[in-house]
Amino acid sequence: MTAHKVKITYCAECGYEPQTLDLAKALMLEFGARLGSIELIPWEGGTFDVSVDGELVHSMNREGGFPEHDAVKRAVRARLS
């Protein structure tokens, strides 16, 4: 079984921790042990990026705003299947 990795890079100075933790919780509840890790990376510059197995699935700069949890779940589910 492949250990799939989710990485959430967020702007710590912007106060994006609540959105980061909400997304991490949603992924943990949905996928549990099927994920190898959920890495939370505090950064700066207004960023909120989510990658699954190294593939960027959401970028605040690219899409604007925070991702819908369902969109990220779909990306993770695609990797798991």
C-alpha positions as CSV (number, residue, x, y, z in Angstrom):
1,M,0.0,0.0,0.0
2,T,1.4,3.4,-1.0
3,A,1.7,6.0,1.7
4,H,0.0,9.0,0.2
5,K,1.1,12.4,1.4
6,V,-0.9,15.6,1.7
7,K,0.9,18.8,2.2
8,I,-0.8,22.1,3.2
9,T,1.3,25.2,3.0
10,Y,-0.4,28.1,4.7
11,C,0.3,31.8,5.6
12,A,1.0,31.8,9.3
13,E,1.3,35.5,9.5
14,C,-2.1,35.8,7.8
15,G,-3.8,33.7,10.5
16,Y,-4.8,30.9,8.2
17,E,-4.4,28.2,10.9
18,P,-8.2,27.7,11.4
19,Q,-8.7,26.9,7.7
20,T,-5.6,24.7,7.7
21,L,-6.7,22.7,10.7
22,D,-10.3,22.4,9.4
23,L,-9.0,20.9,6.1
24,A,-6.6,18.6,7.9
25,K,-9.4,17.4,10.2
26,A,-11.8,16.8,7.2
27,L,-9.1,14.7,5.5
28,M,-8.3,12.7,8.6
29,L,-12.0,11.9,9.2
30,E,-12.5,11.0,5.5
31,F,-9.3,8.9,4.9
32,G,-7.7,8.1,8.2
33,A,-5.0,5.5,8.0
34,R,-5.1,5.5,4.2
35,L,-3.0,8.6,4.2
36,G,0.7,8.3,5.1
37,S,0.9,11.9,6.3
38,I,-0.7,15.3,6.4
39,E,2.1,17.9,6.6
40,L,1.3,21.4,7.7
41,I,3.8,24.0,6.7
42,P,3.6,27.5,8.1
43,W,4.8,30.0,5.5
44,E,4.2,33.6,4.5
45,G,3.0,35.8,1.7
46,G,-0.7,35.0,1.7
47,T,-0.3,31.5,0.5
48,F,-2.6,28.5,0.9
49,D,-1.5,25.6,-1.2
50,V,-2.5,21.9,-1.1
51,S,-0.6,19.1,-2.8
52,V,-1.3,15.4,-2.9
53,D,1.8,13.2,-3.6
54,G,3.7,16.2,-4.8
55,E,1.0,17.4,-7.2
56,L,-0.5,20.8,-6.5
57,V,-4.3,20.4,-6.3
58,H,-5.1,23.9,-5.0
59,S,-3.2,27.2,-5.0
60,M,-4.7,30.3,-3.5
61,N,-2.7,32.4,-6.0
62,R,-4.0,30.2,-8.9
63,E,-7.7,29.6,-7.9
64,G,-8.2,32.4,-5.4
65,G,-9.5,31.8,-1.9
66,F,-9.5,28.7,0.1
67,P,-10.3,25.2,-1.4
68,E,-13.6,23.5,-0.9
69,H,-13.0,20.4,1.2
70,D,-14.8,18.3,-1.3
71,A,-12.5,19.4,-4.1
72,V,-9.4,18.3,-2.1
73,K,-11.1,15.1,-1.0
74,R,-11.8,14.3,-4.7
75,A,-8.1,14.8,-5.5
76,V,-7.0,12.5,-2.7
77,R,-9.6,9.9,-3.6
78,A,-8.3,9.9,-7.2
79,R,-4.8,9.1,-5.8
80,L,-6.1,6.3,-3.6
81,S,-7.9,4.5,-6.4
